[in-house]
Amino acid sequence: MTHLNETHDPALRSWVESANQATNDFPLQNLPFAVFRRQGSGEAFRGGVAIGEQILDLALAAASGAFTGEAAGALQAASGETLNTLMALGQPSWSALRLALSRALREGAAEQARLAACLVPQSDAEFAVPARIGDYTDFYTSVHHATNIGRQFRPDNPLLPNFKWIPIGYHGRASSIKVSGQTFPRPVGQTLPPGATEPTFGPCKRLDYELELGVFMGSGNALGERIAITDAEASVFGLCLLNDWSARDIQAWEYQPLGPFLSKNFATTISPWIVTLEALAPYRVPFTRPEGDPQPLPYLDAPANWAQGAMDVQLEVLLQTQAMRDAGEDAARLSRTSYRHAYWTVAQMVAHHTVNGCNLQPGDLLGTGTLSGPTLDEAGALIELTVGGKQLLTLPNGQTRGYLEDGDAVVLRGWCEKAGAARIGFGECVGTVLPARQV
Amino acid sequence: MTHLNETHDPALRSWVESANQATNDFPLQNLPFAVFRRQGSGEAFRGGVAIGEQILDLALAAASGAFTGEAAGALQAASGETLNTLMALGQPSWSALRLALSRALREGAAEQARLAACLVPQSDAEFAVPARIGDYTDFYTSVHHATNIGRQFRPDNPLLPNFKWIPIGYHGRASSIKVSGQTFPRPVGQTLPPGATEPTFGPCKRLDYELELGVFMGSGNALGERIAITDAEASVFGLCLLNDWSARDIQAWEYQPLGPFLSKNFATTISPWIVTLEALAPYRVPFTRPEGDPQPLPYLDAPANWAQGAMDVQLEVLLQTQAMRDAGEDAARLSRTSYRHAYWTVAQMVAHHTVNGCNLQPGDLLGTGTLSGPTLDEAGALIELTVGGKQLLTLPNGQTRGYLEDGDAVVLRGWCEKAGAARIGFGECVGTVLPARQV
């Protein structure tokens, strides 16, 4: 999986001209998947692959006759309203499809004429959640986030003793996961004001985002079976951006003893595009842990996990307030980090999740947890950046923020770049806070 | 919903003779729903309604022409592989179908000849999970359970301050919910042995059951909207038995700070039959709280919640060890209680879950949490009955149990009975522990 092949060659160019621009998220070396239709068309949603500023319509491509064999079967599986069927096919099929698409979209490909008719501009498209997500699990894999948050919730005991042994995770809500562009009313609920002994009820006052990556499962495991860590990556379809919106005041009052609930389940936003693990192969980096930290237990340990277990996906969070939108000002960056700092890898998340026999199914989504980096300015949530709302951030237009206000749009971006490899990107994940509904 | 009508008349008798036996779970006044097919037939699963020892095949009944109007539409919706479509129709349709089925299955009904051809003996049937469960949420509504458990996990602080304000809940795993008859290998995982500072890995040593009821949602709510407490019961399709299998040693080590995960998601077993809220109307009882406890916040409060908010569903847990099975001995009762002791009602669970705009969808499942009664012998889990495995239970054959052993089958049963109303039952929910897979 971490293995490079002809599809990663940085010299490859596409006959889709916009794919060859250096700053583009979707060159020929990326080929991420989404589910889309023409905006406002009422057409059926179907699978698509990004190429430059275009989408290759996979239902049309399947019907075009331009592909044969395993790739044709995979295209057929990607033609429906969700990608679950493609995800269930497994890694060899995804890889066959990637190779065939790479070849057919290259400059000089014989398929150009047939496939040019299968392109839809991204600017004309609307997207859907790319899979029927049977179950959604959110992990907590950044030791920096866990420590920063733990310091605020449990000052005497910031990092719990299980953190360095267990990839901590909990079940989240699948029904409220929507694709980029999601808007949602500020949640209302119970909170315990500082010093009070009885809760009050009303709109959340400490609304936050969380910068995460989402991991879409491909082939899963049967109930009662498990996925060994050495097989874990082959069971993963790909990664997307994920914003795990969080109501910190609701969370503080509700989370004991069974974990976050209404503080999280009102909305989760993901990017439309899923970047496959194969596309990320050039950006694999060694997985490291601080000296003296425990060796993972055997079921969470494998040589590959150390050699190329991590991924250098660069990430940033931007904020655009209503005033900035009204003034035509761009979103302002709040922080920047990389997924390489995670304490637990994707393979460890999968191996841990299934070690007890829990079944993961194609299309299931795992969140990485907030991906804060080692320094506080690399934090992936306002609760960290503003130290619990106490140190306000000042935006370029002079506005300040402790937590999110109504009208705020949060933009997540992710990309990989380095010398000797093609830059690939995740596109954007955008969500906007609306005022609370009448209580 | 708490309202009695002709379908509740205890004098009603069915032309299906086995429905008229006094100890039967499925008289004409019950009419619970399941999804079934003939055992080993490879037929498509379809909806069925229990009547005595028979199942009325709803796909055949729909095709029989015996029904018209709203009931015919509801039957059509109940003919597929899950009941989600029926659940989405809403309370007036469920009620119309119940009335039509009640009339058509009564002694002397004109439909007898046509419907007699639509019966399948329950003994010939196999069942499936009755709905596609989009999301599963488990609550924690028994103050007795919360106190008993809290005493063991947090001796100094057994009942947390939020318990009497919030119907505490957390998201569970939908993929591992299976219907009665489920078998599963003992989970393996990390545990922290007493006094140790580093975890060990291996089969769970403190495997437990939890006696719960499951609440299947009918018509739900759109994301961003909420279900008011006064509308909450009309959005609920019905109740089933639910066993929330729990690995206590895995739970103790993993549950901070985000709640139970691998300790719960390896298996959850539900009964095949869903008893509608309308069928339970004769068994509604006042909802009470101890003097001095807080009044629920307005969004969790309503006159109906106090007058008839609770349900007197009697519940029992039985255990049959492998030795008992080999000797042909019946399962032995471990405890008995009633759902009337719950601290939070079904309506409160629904109103709370949606107050922040979280969307509940048809077929979603809510667990009540372990339904322990006021005294320790009414507890719904071994961790309570054996005080954390320290006070062994002695079974009729002399075997003892602290926690579950391999080969143990746990049987949940539920029923309602009182003078002046027909006895109705939930059938059984059975699950069996298999040895752990090779680690």
Interface residues (C-beta under 8 A of the other chain):
Chain A: G134 D135 T137 Y140 G150 F153 R154 L160 P161 N162 W165 I166 I168 G169 Y170 H171 G172 R173 A174 S175 S176 K178 F184 P185 P187 V188 G189 Q190 L192 T197 E198 P199 F201 L223 G224 E225 R226 A247 I250 W253 E254 Y255 Q256 P257 L258 G259 P260 F261 L262 N265 F266 A267 P294 L297 P298 Y299 H352 H353 V355 N356 G357 C358 N359 L360 Q361 D364 R437
Chain B: G134 D135 T137 Y140 G150 F153 R154 L160 P161 N162 W165 I166 I168 G169 Y170 H171 G172 R173 A174 S175 S176 K178 F184 P185 P187 V188 G189 Q190 L192 T197 E198 P199 F201 L223 G224 E225 R226 A247 I250 W253 E254 Y255 Q256 P257 L258 G259 P260 F261 L262 N265 F266 A267 P294 L297 P298 Y299 H352 H353 V355 N356 G357 C358 N359 L360 Q361 D364 R437
